[in-house]
C-alpha cells in the first residue's frame, strides 16, 4: 500500500476509536453509529474508490479511468457525504422497526373495540389481558390506566374523583415514557438533511475553484476533457449531498406524519377509556 492508503486507514481507525469510546463512555448508540459509518465510508472512498486500478496514473490518483475513480477525486468530502447517506439509511430502518413495534401485534382499531367491549361488560381483567396480548405503546398506556383502576376500584379510601385522578396519573406517566420513544432520532434525519446539502455544496464549490484555478494557471490551455472531468468531480459532491438530503427529508416527513397520527390515536383511545372508567366509578 502507498502512503495515501495508510492515511485513509489511520483516519478510519480514529473514527472507529471514537465510535467505541463514545459507546463505552456514554452508552450512546447514536455516536457509535455516526462514527462507525464515517469510518466505513472513509475506507470505501480511500481504498475501494481510490484503488490504483481506477486511475491511469495509478497511485498518483489524478487521471480517473472510471466512475469510481472520478468520484474519488471529489475529495474527502465525498467520504463524509457517503457516511451521511449510510447514517440516514440506518436511522430510516431503525425508525421503521421501532414505530412498527410500537403499533403492537394486531390492528389497533380492532384492539380498542375489543377493550371497549370488555370494559362495557365490566370485565377489566380481560381488558388488561387484551393489552398484554396486543403489546405496543398504545396497549402499554391503556394497560397502565386499567391496572391502576383495578387497584383502586374497591378501595374505600378513594372516592370516585380520586380514583379517576389516580388512573389519569398512571396514564400520564406511561405516555411520558412511551411518546418520546416514537420521536427519538428523528432529529438525526433532519440534521443529516440539512448538513449533507451544505457539505455537498461546499464540495462542489471547492471542485469548481480547483477547476478554474487550473484553467487560469495554464493560461486557458487546459483541454475540454480535463475541464469536464474536474467539473464532474465537483458535481459528484452535489449528487451525494442531494441524495442524502432527499432520502432524509422524505423519511423525516413520513415518520413525523406516522408519529403524529399514532399519538392522535393514543389520545383518542385514552379519552375513550377515561370516559368509560369515569362512568363506571360513579355507579
LUMVOMI-272609 format. One line per 3 residues: number of its first residue (from 1); their letters; for each residue x, y, z of N, C-alpha, C. Coordinates in Angstrom, 1 decimal. Layout:
NUM> A> X Y Z X Y Z X Y Z; ...;
# end
This chain:
1> XXX> 0.8 -1.2 0.0 0.0 0.0 0.0 0.9 1.3 0.0; 0.4 2.3 -0.6 1.1 3.6 -0.6 0.8 4.4 0.6; 1.4 5.6 0.7 1.2 6.4 1.9 -0.2 6.9 2.1;
4> XXX> -0.9 7.2 0.9 -2.2 7.6 1.0 -3.1 6.6 1.6; -3.0 5.3 1.3 -3.8 4.2 1.9 -3.6 4.1 3.4; -2.4 4.3 3.8 -2.1 4.3 5.3 -2.8 5.4 6.0;
7> XXX> -2.8 6.6 5.3 -3.5 7.8 5.9 -5.0 7.5 6.0; -5.6 6.9 5.0 -7.0 6.5 5.0 -7.3 5.6 6.1; -6.5 4.5 6.2 -6.7 3.5 7.3 -6.6 4.2 8.7;
10> XXX> -5.6 5.1 8.8 -5.4 5.8 10.0 -6.6 6.7 10.4; -7.2 7.4 9.5 -8.4 8.2 9.7 -9.5 7.3 10.1; -9.7 6.2 9.4 -10.8 5.3 9.7 -10.6 4.7 11.1;
13> XXX> -9.4 4.4 11.5 -9.1 3.8 12.8 -9.5 4.8 13.9; -9.2 6.1 13.6 -9.5 7.1 14.6 -11.0 7.2 14.8; -11.8 7.2 13.6 -13.2 7.2 13.7 -13.8 6.0 14.4;
16> XXX> -13.3 4.9 14.1 -13.7 3.6 14.8 -13.4 3.8 16.3; -12.3 4.3 16.7 -12.0 4.5 18.1 -12.9 5.5 18.7; -13.3 6.5 18.0 -14.3 7.5 18.6 -15.6 6.8 18.8;
19> XXX> -16.0 5.9 17.8 -17.2 5.1 17.9 -17.2 4.3 19.2; -16.2 3.5 19.4 -16.1 2.7 20.5 -16.0 3.5 21.8; -15.3 4.6 21.8 -15.1 5.4 23.0 -16.5 6.1 23.4;
22> XXX> -17.2 6.6 22.3 -18.5 7.2 22.6 -19.4 6.2 23.2; -19.4 5.0 22.7 -20.4 4.0 23.3 -19.9 3.6 24.7; -18.6 3.4 24.9 -18.2 2.9 26.2 -18.4 4.0 27.3;
25> XXX> -18.1 5.2 27.0 -18.2 6.3 28.0 -19.7 6.7 28.2; -20.4 6.9 27.1 -21.8 7.5 27.2 -22.9 6.5 26.9; -22.6 5.3 26.6 -23.6 4.3 26.1 -24.5 4.9 25.1;
28> XXX> -23.8 5.6 24.2 -24.5 6.4 23.1 -24.5 5.6 21.8; -25.7 5.0 21.5 -25.8 4.2 20.3 -25.6 5.2 19.1; -26.1 6.4 19.2 -26.0 7.4 18.1 -24.6 7.7 17.7;
31> XXX> -23.8 8.1 18.7 -22.4 8.4 18.5 -21.7 7.2 17.9; -22.0 6.0 18.3 -21.3 4.8 17.8 -21.7 4.6 16.3; -22.9 4.8 16.0 -23.4 4.6 14.6 -22.8 5.7 13.7;
34> XXX> -22.8 6.9 14.1 -22.3 8.0 13.3 -20.8 7.8 13.0; -20.0 7.6 14.0 -18.5 7.5 13.8 -18.2 6.2 13.0; -19.0 5.1 13.3 -18.8 3.8 12.6 -19.0 4.0 11.1;
37> XXX> -20.1 4.6 10.7 -20.4 4.8 9.3 -19.4 5.7 8.6; -19.0 6.8 9.3 -18.0 7.7 8.8 -16.7 7.0 8.5; -16.3 6.1 9.5 -15.1 5.3 9.3 -15.2 4.3 8.1;
40> XXX> -16.3 3.6 8.0 -16.5 2.7 6.9 -16.6 3.5 5.5; -17.2 4.6 5.5 -17.3 5.4 4.3 -15.9 5.9 3.9; -15.0 6.2 4.9 -13.7 6.7 4.6 -12.9 5.5 3.9;
43> XXX> -13.1 4.3 4.4 -12.4 3.2 3.8 -12.9 2.9 2.4; -14.2 3.0 2.2 -14.7 2.8 0.9 -14.2 3.8 -0.1; -14.2 5.1 0.3 -13.7 6.1 -0.5 -12.2 6.0 -0.8;
46> XXX> -11.4 5.7 0.2 -10.0 5.7 0.1 -9.4 4.5 -0.6; -9.9 3.3 -0.1 -9.3 2.0 -0.6 -10.0 1.4 -1.7; -11.3 1.6 -1.8 -12.1 1.0 -2.9 -12.2 1.9 -4.1;
49> XXX> -12.8 3.1 -3.9 -12.8 4.1 -5.0 -11.4 4.6 -5.4; -10.5 4.6 -4.4 -9.2 5.2 -4.7 -8.2 4.1 -5.0; -8.7 2.9 -5.4 -7.7 1.8 -5.8 -6.9 2.3 -7.0;
52> XXX> -5.7 2.0 -7.1 -4.8 2.4 -8.2 -5.4 2.0 -9.6; -6.1 0.8 -9.6 -6.6 0.3 -10.9 -7.7 1.2 -11.4; -8.3 2.1 -10.7 -9.3 3.1 -11.1 -8.7 4.3 -11.8;
55> XXX> -7.4 4.4 -11.9 -6.7 5.6 -12.4 -5.6 5.2 -13.5; -5.5 6.0 -14.5 -4.5 5.8 -15.5 -3.1 6.0 -14.9; -3.0 6.9 -13.9 -1.6 7.2 -13.4 -1.4 6.4 -12.0;
58> XXX> -2.2 5.4 -11.8 -2.0 4.5 -10.6 -2.1 5.2 -9.3; -1.0 5.1 -8.5 -1.0 5.6 -7.2 -1.1 7.2 -7.1; -0.8 7.8 -8.2 -0.9 9.3 -8.2 -2.4 9.8 -8.1;
61> XXX> -3.3 9.0 -8.6 -4.8 9.2 -8.5 -5.2 10.6 -9.0; -4.7 10.9 -10.2 -5.0 12.2 -10.8 -5.9 12.1 -12.0; -5.8 11.0 -12.7 -6.4 10.8 -14.0 -7.3 9.5 -13.9;
64> XXX> -8.6 9.7 -13.6 -9.5 8.5 -13.4 -9.8 7.8 -14.6; -10.0 6.5 -14.5 -10.3 5.6 -15.6 -11.8 5.3 -15.7; -12.5 5.4 -14.6 -13.9 5.0 -14.5 -14.6 5.9 -13.5;
67> XXX> -15.9 5.6 -13.3 -16.7 6.4 -12.4 -16.2 6.4 -11.0; -15.8 5.2 -10.5 -15.3 5.1 -9.1 -14.1 6.1 -8.9; -13.2 6.1 -9.9 -12.0 7.0 -9.8 -12.4 8.4 -9.8;
70> XXX> -13.4 8.7 -10.7 -13.9 10.1 -10.8 -14.5 10.6 -9.5; -15.3 9.7 -8.9 -16.0 10.0 -7.6 -14.9 10.3 -6.5; -13.9 9.4 -6.5 -12.8 9.5 -5.5 -12.1 10.9 -5.6;
73> XXX> -11.9 11.4 -6.8 -11.2 12.7 -7.0 -12.1 13.9 -6.5; -13.3 13.6 -6.1 -14.1 14.6 -5.5 -13.6 15.1 -4.1; -12.7 14.3 -3.5 -12.1 14.7 -2.3 -12.7 14.0 -1.1;
76> XXX> -12.1 14.3 0.1 -12.6 13.6 1.4 -14.0 14.0 1.7; -14.5 15.1 1.2 -15.9 15.4 1.5 -16.9 14.3 0.9; -16.4 13.6 -0.2 -17.2 12.6 -0.7 -17.4 11.4 0.3;
79> XXX> -16.3 11.2 1.0 -16.4 10.1 2.1 -17.4 10.6 3.2; -17.3 11.9 3.6 -18.3 12.3 4.6 -19.7 12.2 4.1; -19.9 12.6 2.9 -21.3 12.5 2.3 -21.8 11.1 2.2;
82> XXX> -20.9 10.2 1.8 -21.2 8.8 1.7 -21.6 8.3 3.1; -20.8 8.7 4.1 -21.1 8.3 5.5 -22.5 8.8 6.0; -22.8 10.1 5.6 -24.1 10.6 5.9 -25.3 9.8 5.2;
85> XXX> -25.0 9.4 4.0 -26.0 8.6 3.3 -26.3 7.3 4.1; -25.2 6.6 4.5 -25.3 5.4 5.3 -26.0 5.7 6.6; -25.7 6.8 7.3 -26.3 7.1 8.6 -27.8 7.3 8.4;
88> XXX> -28.2 8.0 7.3 -29.6 8.3 7.0 -30.4 6.9 6.8; -29.8 6.0 6.0 -30.4 4.7 5.8 -30.5 3.9 7.1; -29.5 4.0 7.9 -29.6 3.3 9.2 -30.7 3.7 10.1;
91> XXX> -30.9 5.0 10.2 -32.0 5.5 11.0 -33.3 5.4 10.4; -33.4 5.3 9.1 -34.7 5.1 8.4 -35.1 3.7 8.8; -34.2 2.7 8.8 -34.5 1.3 9.1 -34.9 1.3 10.6;
94> XXX> -34.1 2.0 11.4 -34.3 1.9 12.9 -35.7 2.5 13.3; -36.0 3.6 12.7 -37.3 4.3 13.0 -38.5 3.4 12.5; -38.3 2.8 11.3 -39.4 1.9 10.8 -39.6 0.7 11.8;
97> XXX> -38.5 0.1 12.3 -38.7 -1.0 13.2 -39.3 -0.6 14.5; -38.9 0.5 15.0 -39.4 1.0 16.3 -40.8 1.3 16.2; -41.2 2.1 15.2 -42.6 2.5 15.1 -43.5 1.3 14.8;
100> XXX> -43.0 0.4 14.0 -43.8 -0.8 13.7 -44.0 -1.6 15.0; -43.0 -1.7 15.8 -43.1 -2.4 17.1 -44.0 -1.7 18.0; -44.0 -0.4 18.0 -44.9 0.4 18.9 -46.4 0.2 18.6;
103> XXX> -46.7 -0.1 17.4 -48.1 -0.4 17.0 -48.6 -1.7 17.5; -47.8 -2.6 18.0 -48.2 -3.8 18.6 -48.4 -4.9 17.5; -49.0 -6.0 18.0 -49.1 -7.2 17.2 -50.4 -7.4 16.4;
106> XXX> -51.3 -6.4 16.5 -52.6 -6.6 15.7 -53.1 -5.2 15.3; -54.3 -5.2 14.7 -54.9 -4.0 14.3 -55.4 -3.2 15.5; -55.0 -1.9 15.5 -55.2 -1.1 16.7 -56.7 -0.7 16.9;
109> XXX> -57.4 -0.5 15.8 -58.8 -0.2 15.9 -59.6 -1.4 16.4; -59.3 -2.6 16.0 -59.9 -3.8 16.5 -59.6 -4.0 17.9; -58.4 -3.7 18.3 -57.9 -3.8 19.7 -58.7 -2.9 20.6;
112> XXX> -58.9 -1.7 20.2 -59.6 -0.7 21.1 -61.1 -1.1 21.1; -61.7 -1.6 20.1 -63.1 -2.0 20.1 -63.2 -3.2 21.1; -62.3 -4.1 21.1 -62.3 -5.2 22.0 -62.2 -4.8 23.4;
115> XXX> -61.3 -3.9 23.7 -61.1 -3.3 25.1 -62.4 -2.6 25.5; -62.9 -1.8 24.6 -64.1 -1.0 25.0 -65.3 -2.0 25.3; -65.4 -3.1 24.5 -66.4 -4.0 24.7 -66.3 -4.7 26.1;
118> XXX> -65.0 -5.1 26.4 -64.8 -5.7 27.7 -65.0 -4.8 28.9; -64.7 -3.5 28.7 -65.0 -2.5 29.8 -66.5 -2.3 30.0; -67.2 -2.3 28.8 -68.7 -2.2 28.9 -69.3 -3.3 29.6;
121> XXX> -68.6 -4.5 29.6 -69.1 -5.7 30.2 -68.6 -5.8 31.7; -67.9 -4.8 32.1 -67.3 -4.7 33.5 -66.2 -5.8 33.7; -65.6 -6.2 32.6 -64.5 -7.2 32.7 -63.2 -6.5 32.5;
124> XXX> -62.7 -5.8 33.5 -61.5 -5.1 33.5 -60.3 -6.0 33.3; -60.3 -7.1 34.0 -59.2 -8.1 33.9 -59.0 -8.6 32.5; -60.1 -8.8 31.8 -60.0 -9.3 30.4 -59.4 -8.2 29.5;
127> XXX> -59.8 -6.9 29.8 -59.2 -5.8 29.0 -57.7 -5.7 29.3; -57.3 -5.9 30.5 -55.9 -5.9 30.8 -55.1 -7.0 30.1; -55.8 -8.2 30.0 -55.2 -9.3 29.3 -55.1 -9.0 27.8;
130> XXX> -56.1 -8.3 27.3 -56.0 -8.0 25.8 -54.9 -7.0 25.6; -54.6 -6.1 26.5 -53.5 -5.2 26.4 -52.2 -5.9 26.4; -52.1 -6.9 27.3 -50.8 -7.7 27.4 -50.6 -8.5 26.1;
133> XXX> -51.7 -8.9 25.4 -51.6 -9.7 24.2 -51.2 -8.8 23.0; -51.8 -7.6 23.0 -51.6 -6.7 21.9 -50.2 -6.1 21.9; -49.7 -5.7 23.1 -48.3 -5.1 23.2 -48.3 -3.8 22.5;
136> XXX> -47.1 -3.1 22.5 -47.0 -1.8 21.8 -47.3 -0.7 22.7; -47.1 0.5 22.2 -47.2 1.7 23.1 -48.6 2.0 23.5; -49.6 1.9 22.6 -50.9 2.2 22.9 -51.4 1.2 24.0;
139> XXX> -51.2 -0.1 23.8 -51.7 -1.0 24.8 -51.0 -0.9 26.2; -49.7 -0.5 26.2 -49.0 -0.2 27.4 -49.6 0.9 28.2; -50.0 2.0 27.5 -50.6 3.1 28.1 -51.9 2.8 28.7;
142> XXX> -52.8 2.2 27.9 -54.1 1.8 28.3 -54.0 0.8 29.5; -53.1 -0.1 29.4 -52.9 -1.1 30.4 -52.5 -0.5 31.8; -51.6 0.5 31.7 -51.2 1.2 33.0 -52.4 1.8 33.7;
145> XXX> -53.3 2.4 32.9 -54.5 3.0 33.4 -55.4 2.0 34.0; -55.6 0.9 33.3 -56.6 -0.1 33.7 -56.1 -0.9 35.0; -54.8 -1.1 35.0 -54.2 -1.8 36.2 -54.3 -0.9 37.4;
148> XXX> -54.1 0.4 37.3 -54.3 1.3 38.4 -55.7 1.4 38.8; -56.6 1.3 37.8 -58.1 1.4 38.2 -58.5 0.1 39.0; -58.0 -1.0 38.5 -58.3 -2.3 39.2 -57.8 -2.3 40.7;
151> XXX> -56.7 -1.5 40.9 -56.1 -1.5 42.3 -57.0 -0.6 43.2; -57.6 0.5 42.6 -58.3 1.4 43.5 -59.8 1.3 43.4; -60.3 0.4 42.5 -61.7 0.3 42.2 -62.5 0.1 43.5;
154> XXX> -62.1 -0.9 44.3 -62.8 -1.2 45.5 -62.2 -0.7 46.8; -61.3 0.3 46.6 -60.6 0.8 47.8 -61.5 1.9 48.4; -61.9 1.8 49.7 -62.9 2.7 50.3 -62.2 4.1 50.6;
157> XXX> -60.8 4.1 50.5 -60.1 5.3 50.8 -60.2 6.3 49.6; -60.6 5.8 48.5 -60.7 6.7 47.3 -62.1 6.9 46.9; -62.5 8.2 46.8 -63.8 8.5 46.2 -63.7 8.4 44.7;
160> XXX> -64.8 8.5 44.0 -64.8 8.4 42.5 -63.8 9.4 41.8; -63.7 10.6 42.3 -62.9 11.6 41.7 -61.4 11.2 41.9; -61.1 10.8 43.1 -59.7 10.3 43.4 -59.3 9.1 42.5;
163> XXX> -60.2 8.2 42.4 -60.0 7.0 41.5 -59.6 7.4 40.1; -60.4 8.3 39.5 -60.1 8.8 38.2 -58.8 9.6 38.1; -58.5 10.3 39.1 -57.3 11.1 39.2 -56.1 10.1 39.2;
166> XXX> -56.2 9.0 40.0 -55.1 8.1 40.0 -54.9 7.4 38.7; -56.0 7.1 38.0 -55.9 6.4 36.7 -55.3 7.4 35.7; -55.7 8.7 35.7 -55.1 9.7 34.8 -53.6 9.9 35.1;
169> XXX> -53.2 9.8 36.3 -51.8 9.9 36.7 -51.0 8.8 36.1; -51.5 7.6 36.2 -50.9 6.4 35.7 -50.7 6.5 34.2; -51.8 6.9 33.5 -51.8 7.1 32.1 -50.8 8.1 31.6;
172> XXX> -50.8 9.2 32.4 -49.8 10.3 32.0 -48.4 9.9 32.2; -48.1 9.1 33.2 -46.7 8.6 33.4 -46.3 7.6 32.3; -47.3 6.8 31.9 -47.0 5.9 30.8 -46.8 6.6 29.5;
175> XXX> -47.6 7.6 29.2 -47.4 8.4 28.0 -46.1 9.1 28.0; -45.7 9.6 29.1 -44.4 10.3 29.2 -43.2 9.4 28.9; -43.4 8.1 29.1 -42.4 7.1 28.8 -42.4 6.6 27.4;
178> XXX> -43.6 6.5 26.9 -43.8 5.9 25.5 -43.7 6.9 24.4; -44.2 8.1 24.5 -44.3 9.0 23.4 -42.9 9.5 23.0; -41.9 9.8 23.9 -40.6 10.2 23.4 -39.9 9.1 22.6;
181> XXX> -40.2 7.9 22.8 -39.6 6.8 22.1 -40.0 6.8 20.6; -41.2 7.3 20.3 -41.7 7.4 18.9 -40.9 8.5 18.2; -40.6 9.6 18.8 -39.9 10.7 18.2 -38.4 10.7 18.2;
184> XXX> -37.9 9.7 19.0 -36.4 9.6 19.2 -35.7 9.4 17.8; -34.6 10.1 17.6 -33.7 10.0 16.5 -34.2 10.6 15.2; -35.5 11.2 15.2 -35.9 11.9 14.0 -35.1 13.1 13.8;
187> XXX> -34.6 13.7 14.9 -33.8 14.9 14.7 -32.5 14.6 14.0; -32.0 13.4 14.0 -30.8 13.0 13.3 -31.1 13.0 11.8; -32.2 12.5 11.4 -32.6 12.6 10.0 -32.7 14.0 9.5;
190> XXX> -33.3 14.9 10.3 -33.4 16.3 10.0 -32.0 16.9 9.9; -31.1 16.6 10.8 -29.8 17.2 10.8 -29.0 16.7 9.5; -29.1 15.4 9.2 -28.4 14.9 8.0 -29.0 15.6 6.8;
193> XXX> -30.3 15.8 6.7 -30.8 16.5 5.5 -30.2 17.9 5.3; -30.1 18.6 6.4 -29.5 20.0 6.4 -28.0 20.0 6.1; -27.3 19.2 6.9 -25.8 19.2 6.8 -25.3 18.6 5.4;
196> XXX> -25.9 17.5 5.0 -25.5 16.9 3.7 -25.6 17.9 2.5; -26.7 18.7 2.5 -26.8 19.7 1.5 -25.7 20.7 1.5; -25.4 21.2 2.7 -24.3 22.2 2.8 -22.9 21.6 2.5;
199> XXX> -22.7 20.4 2.9 -21.4 19.7 2.6 -21.3 19.5 1.2; -22.4 19.0 0.5 -22.3 18.8 -0.9 -22.0 20.1 -1.7; -22.7 21.2 -1.3 -22.4 22.5 -2.0 -21.0 22.9 -1.7;
202> XXX> -20.5 22.7 -0.5 -19.1 23.0 -0.2 -18.1 22.3 -1.1; -18.4 20.9 -1.3 -17.5 20.1 -2.1 -17.6 20.6 -3.6; -18.8 21.0 -4.0 -18.9 21.5 -5.4 -18.2 22.8 -5.6;
205> XXX> -18.3 23.6 -4.6 -17.6 24.9 -4.7 -16.1 24.7 -4.8; -15.6 23.9 -3.9 -14.1 23.6 -3.9 -13.7 23.0 -5.2; -14.5 22.1 -5.7 -14.1 21.5 -7.0 -14.1 22.5 -8.2;
208> XXX> -15.1 23.4 -8.2 -15.1 24.4 -9.2 -14.0 25.4 -9.1; -13.6 25.7 -7.9 -12.5 26.6 -7.6 -11.2 26.0 -8.2; -11.0 24.7 -7.9 -9.8 24.0 -8.4 -9.8 23.9 -9.9;
211> XXX> -11.0 23.6 -10.5 -11.0 23.5 -12.0 -10.7 24.8 -12.6; -11.2 25.9 -12.2 -11.0 27.2 -12.8 -9.6 27.8 -12.4; -9.1 27.4 -11.2 -7.7 27.7 -10.9 -6.7 27.1 -11.8;
214> XXX> -7.0 25.8 -12.1 -6.1 25.1 -13.1 -6.2 25.7 -14.5; -7.4 26.1 -14.9 -7.6 26.8 -16.2 -6.9 28.1 -16.2; -7.0 28.8 -15.1 -6.3 30.1 -15.1 -4.8 30.0 -15.1;
217> XXX> -4.2 29.0 -14.4 -2.8 28.8 -14.3 -2.2 28.3 -15.6; -3.0 27.7 -16.4 -2.5 27.2 -17.7 -2.7 28.2 -18.8; -3.2 29.3 -18.5 -3.5 30.3 -19.5 -4.6 30.0 -20.4;
220> XXX> -5.5 29.1 -20.0 -6.6 28.8 -20.8 -6.3 27.6 -21.8; -5.2 26.9 -21.5 -4.8 25.8 -22.4 -5.3 24.5 -22.0; -6.0 24.4 -20.9 -6.5 23.1 -20.4 -7.5 22.5 -21.3;
223> XXX> -7.3 21.2 -21.6 -8.2 20.6 -22.6 -9.7 20.5 -22.0; -10.6 20.5 -23.0 -12.0 20.4 -22.6 -12.3 19.1 -21.8; -11.6 18.0 -22.2 -11.8 16.8 -21.4 -11.3 16.9 -20.0;
226> XXX> -10.2 17.5 -19.8 -9.7 17.7 -18.4 -10.6 18.6 -17.6; -11.1 19.6 -18.2 -12.0 20.6 -17.5 -13.3 19.9 -17.2; -13.8 19.1 -18.1 -15.1 18.4 -17.9 -15.0 17.3 -16.8;
229> XXX> -13.8 16.7 -16.7 -13.5 15.8 -15.6 -13.6 16.5 -14.3; -12.9 17.7 -14.2 -12.9 18.5 -13.0 -14.3 18.9 -12.6; -15.1 19.3 -13.5 -16.4 19.7 -13.2 -17.3 18.5 -12.7;
232> XXX> -17.1 17.4 -13.4 -17.9 16.2 -13.0 -17.5 15.8 -11.6; -16.2 15.9 -11.2 -15.7 15.6 -9.9 -16.5 16.5 -8.9; -16.6 17.8 -9.2 -17.3 18.7 -8.3 -18.8 18.3 -8.1;
235> XXX> -19.4 18.0 -9.2 -20.8 17.7 -9.2 -21.2 16.4 -8.5; -20.2 15.5 -8.4 -20.5 14.3 -7.6 -20.8 14.6 -6.1; -20.1 15.7 -5.6 -20.4 16.1 -4.3 -21.8 16.6 -4.1;
238> XXX> -22.3 17.3 -5.1 -23.7 17.8 -5.1 -24.6 16.6 -5.2; -24.3 15.6 -6.0 -25.2 14.4 -6.2 -25.3 13.6 -4.9; -24.2 13.4 -4.2 -24.2 12.6 -2.9 -24.9 13.4 -1.9;
241> XXX> -24.7 14.7 -1.8 -25.3 15.6 -0.8 -26.8 15.6 -1.0; -27.2 15.8 -2.3 -28.7 15.9 -2.5 -29.3 14.5 -2.3; -28.6 13.4 -2.6 -29.2 12.1 -2.4 -29.5 11.9 -0.9;
244> XXX> -28.5 12.2 -0.1 -28.6 12.0 1.4 -29.7 12.9 1.9; -29.8 14.2 1.4 -30.8 15.1 1.8 -32.2 14.7 1.4; -32.4 14.3 0.2 -33.7 13.9 -0.3 -34.2 12.7 0.5;
247> XXX> -33.4 11.7 0.7 -33.8 10.5 1.5 -34.2 10.9 2.9; -33.3 11.7 3.5 -33.6 12.1 4.9 -34.9 12.9 5.0; -35.1 13.9 4.1 -36.3 14.8 4.2 -37.5 13.9 4.0;
250> XXX> -37.5 13.1 3.0 -38.7 12.3 2.7 -39.0 11.3 3.9; -38.0 10.7 4.4 -38.2 9.8 5.6 -38.6 10.5 6.8; -38.0 11.7 7.1 -38.4 12.5 8.2 -39.9 12.9 8.2;
253> XXX> -40.3 13.4 7.0 -41.7 13.8 6.9 -42.6 12.6 7.0; -42.2 11.5 6.5 -43.0 10.2 6.5 -43.2 9.8 8.0; -42.1 9.7 8.7 -42.2 9.2 10.1 -42.8 10.2 11.0;
256> XXX> -42.6 11.5 10.7 -43.3 12.5 11.6 -44.8 12.4 11.4; -45.2 12.2 10.2 -46.7 12.0 10.0 -47.2 10.8 10.7; -46.5 9.7 10.6 -46.9 8.5 11.2 -47.0 8.6 12.8;
259> XXX> -46.0 9.3 13.3 -45.9 9.5 14.8 -47.1 10.4 15.2; -47.3 11.5 14.5 -48.4 12.4 14.8 -49.8 11.6 14.8; -50.0 10.8 13.7 -51.2 10.1 13.6 -51.4 9.1 14.8;
262> XXX> -50.2 8.5 15.1 -50.2 7.5 16.2 -50.5 8.1 17.5; -49.9 9.3 17.8 -50.2 10.0 19.0 -51.6 10.4 19.1; -52.1 10.9 18.0 -53.6 11.3 18.0 -54.5 10.1 18.3;
265> XXX> -54.1 8.9 17.8 -54.9 7.7 18.1 -54.8 7.3 19.6; -53.6 7.5 20.1 -53.4 7.2 21.6 -54.3 8.2 22.4; -54.2 9.5 22.0 -55.1 10.5 22.8 -56.5 10.1 22.7;
268> XXX> -57.0 9.7 21.5 -58.4 9.4 21.3 -58.7 8.1 22.1; -57.9 7.1 22.1 -58.1 5.9 22.9 -58.1 6.2 24.4; -57.2 7.0 24.9 -57.1 7.3 26.3 -58.4 8.1 26.7;
271> XXX> -58.9 9.0 25.9 -60.1 9.7 26.2 -61.3 8.8 26.3; -61.4 7.9 25.4 -62.5 6.9 25.4 -62.4 6.0 26.7; -61.3 5.5 27.0 -61.1 4.7 28.2 -61.4 5.5 29.5;
274> XXX> -61.0 6.7 29.5 -61.2 7.6 30.7 -62.7 7.9 30.9; -63.4 8.1 29.8 -64.8 8.4 29.9 -65.6 7.1 30.4; -65.2 6.0 29.9 -65.8 4.7 30.3 -65.6 4.5 31.8;
277> XXX> -64.3 4.7 32.2 -64.0 4.4 33.7 -64.6 5.4 34.6; -64.8 6.7 34.1 -65.4 7.7 34.9 -66.9 7.3 35.2; -67.5 6.8 34.1 -68.9 6.4 34.3 -69.0 5.2 35.2;
280> XXX> -68.1 4.3 35.1 -68.1 3.1 35.9 -67.9 3.4 37.4; -66.9 4.4 37.6 -66.6 4.7 39.0 -67.7 5.5 39.8; -68.6 6.1 39.0 -69.7 6.9 39.6 -70.9 6.1 39.8;
283> X> -70.9 4.8 39.4 -72.1 4.0 39.5 -72.2 3.5 41.0;
# end
